[in-house]
Amino acid sequence: MSNLIFNKTWRDPQTGKLKRHVYLLDGKPLQGVTRVLGIIAKNLTPWAGRVDARQAFIAASQLTRDRLELLRQALEPHQNITAEQAEAIGKDYPEYDEARSAHDEIRDKAADGGKDVHAEIESWVGICIAESGGLPTKVPTTASEQLRDFAAWSIKNQIRFLASEKVMACGEWAVAGTADLIFEKDGKTYVGDAKTHKKLWDNVPFIQCAAYARMYEETEGKKIDGTCVILLPKGGILEEHYRFDLENDIKAFESALNLYRTV
């Protein structure tokens, strides 16, 4: 029987480099589903530009005229500035460094918030599976608004959870991943993905879930009927989005995998 292990950090014995989020199948590293799908570009450049420009104008308004002129002189020779040049200038001018990385701070805060919600859901679903056969139970009094919304959705739709944070692999692809949820609803079995986004921007989450569906069917020998993306924005309204085109979504993942291994 194969041994699949997920490591938050892992040191490559050949290179000595420390890597994050590595799946090992019988000691052999596999590619992760989300890393493969990263090859599908998400055009966040306009958003990052708007955020950084806003911070730049705020910072400029707080600088003295002399310091602003010195910063201009430092930047002017670098029309196509490299990351290394920007970092060097940022050491002398922290106001510039703060402006150029403003979008990173917003992105990282959102990512951290998403991790907290995922951890909360994982813990609660685990309790549901252990104590009530996968049926929803009461949420803790300290539960976040997003967990309370998720629990209410689960109760309303008579969800039965089968697994949470399910680590799986596909030998044919040499790819592994972790599905947020496997659940039953109205006699059908779904792979679910919880997102803290305000809207569903594209079909990539469904492609991701389809890859997990393929892995689940391969490892568990059980059929997946569809995929579900659950949006849980902070301060927003929960949305559920279903999709039943596993065949084409799996083909899309395989195309992304081929591209990932080619470029």
Secondary structure as a PSIPRED ss2 file (coil, helix, strand):
# PSIPRED VFORMAT (PSIPRED V4.0)

   1 M C   1.000  0.000  0.000
   2 S C   1.000  0.000  0.000
   3 N C   1.000  0.000  0.000
   4 L E   0.000  0.000  1.000
   5 I E   0.000  0.000  1.000
   6 F E   0.000  0.000  1.000
   7 N E   0.000  0.000  1.000
   8 K E   0.000  0.000  1.000
   9 T E   0.000  0.000  1.000
  10 W E   0.000  0.000  1.000
  11 R E   0.000  0.000  1.000
  12 D C   1.000  0.000  0.000
  13 P C   1.000  0.000  0.000
  14 Q C   1.000  0.000  0.000
  15 T C   1.000  0.000  0.000
  16 G C   1.000  0.000  0.000
  17 K C   1.000  0.000  0.000
  18 L E   0.000  0.000  1.000
  19 K E   0.000  0.000  1.000
  20 R E   0.000  0.000  1.000
  21 H E   0.000  0.000  1.000
  22 V E   0.000  0.000  1.000
  23 Y E   0.000  0.000  1.000
  24 L E   0.000  0.000  1.000
  25 L E   0.000  0.000  1.000
  26 D C   1.000  0.000  0.000
  27 G C   1.000  0.000  0.000
  28 K E   0.000  0.000  1.000
  29 P E   0.000  0.000  1.000
  30 L E   0.000  0.000  1.000
  31 Q E   0.000  0.000  1.000
  32 G E   0.000  0.000  1.000
  33 V H   0.000  1.000  0.000
  34 T H   0.000  1.000  0.000
  35 R H   0.000  1.000  0.000
  36 V H   0.000  1.000  0.000
  37 L H   0.000  1.000  0.000
  38 G C   1.000  0.000  0.000
  39 I C   1.000  0.000  0.000
  40 I C   1.000  0.000  0.000
  41 A C   1.000  0.000  0.000
  42 K C   1.000  0.000  0.000
  43 N C   1.000  0.000  0.000
  44 L C   1.000  0.000  0.000
  45 T H   0.000  1.000  0.000
  46 P H   0.000  1.000  0.000
  47 W H   0.000  1.000  0.000
  48 A H   0.000  1.000  0.000
  49 G H   0.000  1.000  0.000
  50 R H   0.000  1.000  0.000
  51 V H   0.000  1.000  0.000
  52 D H   0.000  1.000  0.000
  53 A H   0.000  1.000  0.000
  54 R H   0.000  1.000  0.000
  55 Q H   0.000  1.000  0.000
  56 A H   0.000  1.000  0.000
  57 F H   0.000  1.000  0.000
  58 I H   0.000  1.000  0.000
  59 A H   0.000  1.000  0.000
  60 A H   0.000  1.000  0.000
  61 S H   0.000  1.000  0.000
  62 Q H   0.000  1.000  0.000
  63 L C   1.000  0.000  0.000
  64 T C   1.000  0.000  0.000
  65 R H   0.000  1.000  0.000
  66 D H   0.000  1.000  0.000
  67 R H   0.000  1.000  0.000
  68 L H   0.000  1.000  0.000
  69 E H   0.000  1.000  0.000
  70 L H   0.000  1.000  0.000
  71 L H   0.000  1.000  0.000
  72 R H   0.000  1.000  0.000
  73 Q H   0.000  1.000  0.000
  74 A H   0.000  1.000  0.000
  75 L H   0.000  1.000  0.000
  76 E C   1.000  0.000  0.000
  77 P C   1.000  0.000  0.000
  78 H C   1.000  0.000  0.000
  79 Q C   1.000  0.000  0.000
  80 N C   1.000  0.000  0.000
  81 I C   1.000  0.000  0.000
  82 T C   1.000  0.000  0.000
  83 A H   0.000  1.000  0.000
  84 E H   0.000  1.000  0.000
  85 Q H   0.000  1.000  0.000
  86 A H   0.000  1.000  0.000
  87 E H   0.000  1.000  0.000
  88 A H   0.000  1.000  0.000
  89 I H   0.000  1.000  0.000
  90 G H   0.000  1.000  0.000
  91 K H   0.000  1.000  0.000
  92 D H   0.000  1.000  0.000
  93 Y C   1.000  0.000  0.000
  94 P H   0.000  1.000  0.000
  95 E H   0.000  1.000  0.000
  96 Y H   0.000  1.000  0.000
  97 D H   0.000  1.000  0.000
  98 E H   0.000  1.000  0.000
  99 A H   0.000  1.000  0.000
 100 R H   0.000  1.000  0.000
 101 S C   1.000  0.000  0.000
 102 A H   0.000  1.000  0.000
 103 H H   0.000  1.000  0.000
 104 D H   0.000  1.000  0.000
 105 E H   0.000  1.000  0.000
 106 I H   0.000  1.000  0.000
 107 R H   0.000  1.000  0.000
 108 D H   0.000  1.000  0.000
 109 K H   0.000  1.000  0.000
 110 A H   0.000  1.000  0.000
 111 A H   0.000  1.000  0.000
 112 D H   0.000  1.000  0.000
 113 G H   0.000  1.000  0.000
 114 G H   0.000  1.000  0.000
 115 K H   0.000  1.000  0.000
 116 D H   0.000  1.000  0.000
 117 V H   0.000  1.000  0.000
 118 H H   0.000  1.000  0.000
 119 A H   0.000  1.000  0.000
 120 E H   0.000  1.000  0.000
 121 I H   0.000  1.000  0.000
 122 E H   0.000  1.000  0.000
 123 S H   0.000  1.000  0.000
 124 W H   0.000  1.000  0.000
 125 V H   0.000  1.000  0.000
 126 G H   0.000  1.000  0.000
 127 I H   0.000  1.000  0.000
 128 C H   0.000  1.000  0.000
 129 I H   0.000  1.000  0.000
 130 A H   0.000  1.000  0.000
 131 E H   0.000  1.000  0.000
 132 S H   0.000  1.000  0.000
 133 G C   1.000  0.000  0.000
 134 G C   1.000  0.000  0.000
 135 L C   1.000  0.000  0.000
 136 P C   1.000  0.000  0.000
 137 T C   1.000  0.000  0.000
 138 K C   1.000  0.000  0.000
 139 V C   1.000  0.000  0.000
 140 P C   1.000  0.000  0.000
 141 T C   1.000  0.000  0.000
 142 T C   1.000  0.000  0.000
 143 A C   1.000  0.000  0.000
 144 S C   1.000  0.000  0.000
 145 E H   0.000  1.000  0.000
 146 Q H   0.000  1.000  0.000
 147 L H   0.000  1.000  0.000
 148 R H   0.000  1.000  0.000
 149 D H   0.000  1.000  0.000
 150 F H   0.000  1.000  0.000
 151 A H   0.000  1.000  0.000
 152 A H   0.000  1.000  0.000
 153 W H   0.000  1.000  0.000
 154 S H   0.000  1.000  0.000
 155 I H   0.000  1.000  0.000
 156 K H   0.000  1.000  0.000
 157 N C   1.000  0.000  0.000
 158 Q C   1.000  0.000  0.000
 159 I C   1.000  0.000  0.000
 160 R E   0.000  0.000  1.000
 161 F E   0.000  0.000  1.000
 162 L E   0.000  0.000  1.000
 163 A E   0.000  0.000  1.000
 164 S E   0.000  0.000  1.000
 165 E E   0.000  0.000  1.000
 166 K E   0.000  0.000  1.000
 167 V E   0.000  0.000  1.000
 168 M E   0.000  0.000  1.000
 169 A E   0.000  0.000  1.000
 170 C E   0.000  0.000  1.000
 171 G C   1.000  0.000  0.000
 172 E C   1.000  0.000  0.000
 173 W C   1.000  0.000  0.000
 174 A C   1.000  0.000  0.000
 175 V E   0.000  0.000  1.000
 176 A E   0.000  0.000  1.000
 177 G E   0.000  0.000  1.000
 178 T E   0.000  0.000  1.000
 179 A E   0.000  0.000  1.000
 180 D E   0.000  0.000  1.000
 181 L E   0.000  0.000  1.000
 182 I E   0.000  0.000  1.000
 183 F E   0.000  0.000  1.000
 184 E E   0.000  0.000  1.000
 185 K E   0.000  0.000  1.000
 186 D C   1.000  0.000  0.000
 187 G C   1.000  0.000  0.000
 188 K E   0.000  0.000  1.000
 189 T E   0.000  0.000  1.000
 190 Y E   0.000  0.000  1.000
 191 V E   0.000  0.000  1.000
 192 G E   0.000  0.000  1.000
 193 D E   0.000  0.000  1.000
 194 A E   0.000  0.000  1.000
 195 K E   0.000  0.000  1.000
 196 T C   1.000  0.000  0.000
 197 H C   1.000  0.000  0.000
 198 K C   1.000  0.000  0.000
 199 K C   1.000  0.000  0.000
 200 L C   1.000  0.000  0.000
 201 W C   1.000  0.000  0.000
 202 D C   1.000  0.000  0.000
 203 N C   1.000  0.000  0.000
 204 V H   0.000  1.000  0.000
 205 P H   0.000  1.000  0.000
 206 F H   0.000  1.000  0.000
 207 I H   0.000  1.000  0.000
 208 Q H   0.000  1.000  0.000
 209 C H   0.000  1.000  0.000
 210 A H   0.000  1.000  0.000
 211 A H   0.000  1.000  0.000
 212 Y H   0.000  1.000  0.000
 213 A H   0.000  1.000  0.000
 214 R H   0.000  1.000  0.000
 215 M H   0.000  1.000  0.000
 216 Y H   0.000  1.000  0.000
 217 E H   0.000  1.000  0.000
 218 E H   0.000  1.000  0.000
 219 T H   0.000  1.000  0.000
 220 E H   0.000  1.000  0.000
 221 G C   1.000  0.000  0.000
 222 K C   1.000  0.000  0.000
 223 K C   1.000  0.000  0.000
 224 I C   1.000  0.000  0.000
 225 D C   1.000  0.000  0.000
 226 G E   0.000  0.000  1.000
 227 T E   0.000  0.000  1.000
 228 C E   0.000  0.000  1.000
 229 V E   0.000  0.000  1.000
 230 I E   0.000  0.000  1.000
 231 L E   0.000  0.000  1.000
 232 L C   1.000  0.000  0.000
 233 P C   1.000  0.000  0.000
 234 K C   1.000  0.000  0.000
 235 G C   1.000  0.000  0.000
 236 G C   1.000  0.000  0.000
 237 I C   1.000  0.000  0.000
 238 L C   1.000  0.000  0.000
 239 E E   0.000  0.000  1.000
 240 E E   0.000  0.000  1.000
 241 H E   0.000  0.000  1.000
 242 Y E   0.000  0.000  1.000
 243 R E   0.000  0.000  1.000
 244 F C   1.000  0.000  0.000
 245 D C   1.000  0.000  0.000
 246 L H   0.000  1.000  0.000
 247 E H   0.000  1.000  0.000
 248 N H   0.000  1.000  0.000
 249 D H   0.000  1.000  0.000
 250 I H   0.000  1.000  0.000
 251 K H   0.000  1.000  0.000
 252 A H   0.000  1.000  0.000
 253 F H   0.000  1.000  0.000
 254 E H   0.000  1.000  0.000
 255 S H   0.000  1.000  0.000
 256 A H   0.000  1.000  0.000
 257 L H   0.000  1.000  0.000
 258 N H   0.000  1.000  0.000
 259 L H   0.000  1.000  0.000
 260 Y H   0.000  1.000  0.000
 261 R H   0.000  1.000  0.000
 262 T H   0.000  1.000  0.000
 263 V C   1.000  0.000  0.000
